[in-house]
Amino acid sequence: MQNILTLYVHRLTAPPVEIQFPVRRLFNAGWTGSDRNAVQHHIDELAKMGVPPPRFVPTLFALRNYLLTTSDSIQVHGDQTSGEVEYVLLYYDNELFVTMGSDHTDRRLEAHSIPKAKNMCLNVMAADLWPYEEIKAHFPDLELISCSRSLLFLFQE
């Protein structure tokens, strides 16, 4: 199935450029983080909710390519779904880009199968991208904030 997203590349030295991004492969990275103790704390929290611990840390979950959208609203199955604000990395035309999004998950199904739970909901991402090379010096200082219908991409100097 073909999924092509209209995205906007922002560069320091040029106005934004619109691209047509063909989504070929999609992965959610689970149990990632620079603080191993914080990652373990999250694993322990999920275990208390019945979510089995991962076999590998970090873990990649393959998703169907059509599950990525830039839409400002999605439909979900039931009332036990949620997302988390996350970094999104995209590779396009031999260049790595960064934006942000949410890997929405069916929390009820997650206790039985995390891969299936991840494949039940759309993943939402912002349509604005920045080249990783232009922000990598500030990457540890980036702050992701989710505000109702908007996702903000900030860094503090």
N, C-alpha and C positions, 0 to 999 in steps of 0.2 A: 504494500500500500504506500502511495506517495504522500508525503507531508512536506509542504514547502511553506516556510515562515518568512514574512516580510520583516526584516530587522534593520536597525540603524547603527552604523559604525561611527563612533565618535573618536576623533584623533586630536591630539594637542595642536597640530599644525594645519588642520583643514576642517571645513564644515562637515557636518554629518553626511554620510553616504548611505543610501538605501541599498540593501542586498536582498537577494532571494536565497534563503538558506534551506537546502534540501536536508531534511532530517533522515539520516541513513541508519544510525545506531543511537540508542539511548540507554544510559545506565544511571542508576542511583547508587551513590557511594554511601555505604552505611558504616557506622561506628568509626568515623574519621575524626581527627582532631589533633592539635599539637600538644595537648595535655592528656597523656595516657590515663592519669587518675580520673579526670573528668569523663573520659570515654567509658572507663570501667564503671563509674557511678551511673551513667546513662544505661549501660547494659544491666546493672543491678536493678535500677528503677523499672525497666521493661520486664525483667524477670518476675518482679512482684505482681505485674499485671498479666502474667501468663505467657509472655513472649519468650520463646526459647533463646538462649544465648547463641551468639554467632560461633560458627566453626572457625572462622578466620577474621582477624581484625587488621585492617579494614576489610569490608566485603563489598563486592560489586553485584548489583542486581540488574539483570538485563530486562529492559522494558520494550514493548512494541513501539516502533518509531512514531506511530500516530498519536501516542499519548502525550506529546509535547505541544503546548499551545501558548500563545501570547494573549489569549482572551482575558477580559476582565471579569468573567464569571464562568463557572463550570457547574455541571450537574453531578451529584454524587448519589450513591446507593445508601440510603439510611442516614441515621443521625449520629453514627459513631465513626466519623471520618475527621481527619485534621491534617494540617500541613505544618511545615516548619520553614522559616526563611533560611535559604541556603545560597551558597555560591553556585553559579552555573558556569561551566567551562565549555566553550565551543571551539571546534577546529574547522577553519574555513580558509580555503585558498592558501594553504601552507602557513597559516598564522593562528595562534591561540588567542581567544577572546574571553573576557570575563563579563558576566552580568549576574543577576540574582533571580531567584525564583522560589518555588515551593514544590516539594515532592509530596503531594497529597496522598494519604494512605487510609485505607479502610481498617480502622483499629480493631474491630471485632474479628475480622478475618486474619489479622496480623498474628493473633495467638495461635492460629493453626498453620499458616504459611505466609511468611513475610514476602516471598516473591509474588505470590498470588495477590496479596493485599496491595502491593505496590502497583500491580497491573490492573487494578480495579478503578483507579482514579486518574484523571488527567494530571499532568505536571504543568504548572503554570510558570512562565518566565517573563521577565521584562524584555521588551523589544529593543532596548538600547544596550549596545555593547561597547566595551573599551578594549583595545589591544593590551594583552597582558604585559608585553614589553614596556608599555608606557606607564603602567601602574605598579609594576612588581616591587619597586623600591618602597612603596607605601602600602603594599598588600597587608602586612601585619597590623596596620593602623586602620584598615577599612572597617566600617561599622555598618552592619546590615540592620535595617529597621523596617518592620512590617506595619503599615498603617492602614487599617480597614481595607480599602480597595487599591491602595497604592503600595508599591515597593520602592524604597529609597536606597540609593547607593551612595554612601558618604565616606569621606576619609577626613581624619583630623590631623592637622600639622602640629 
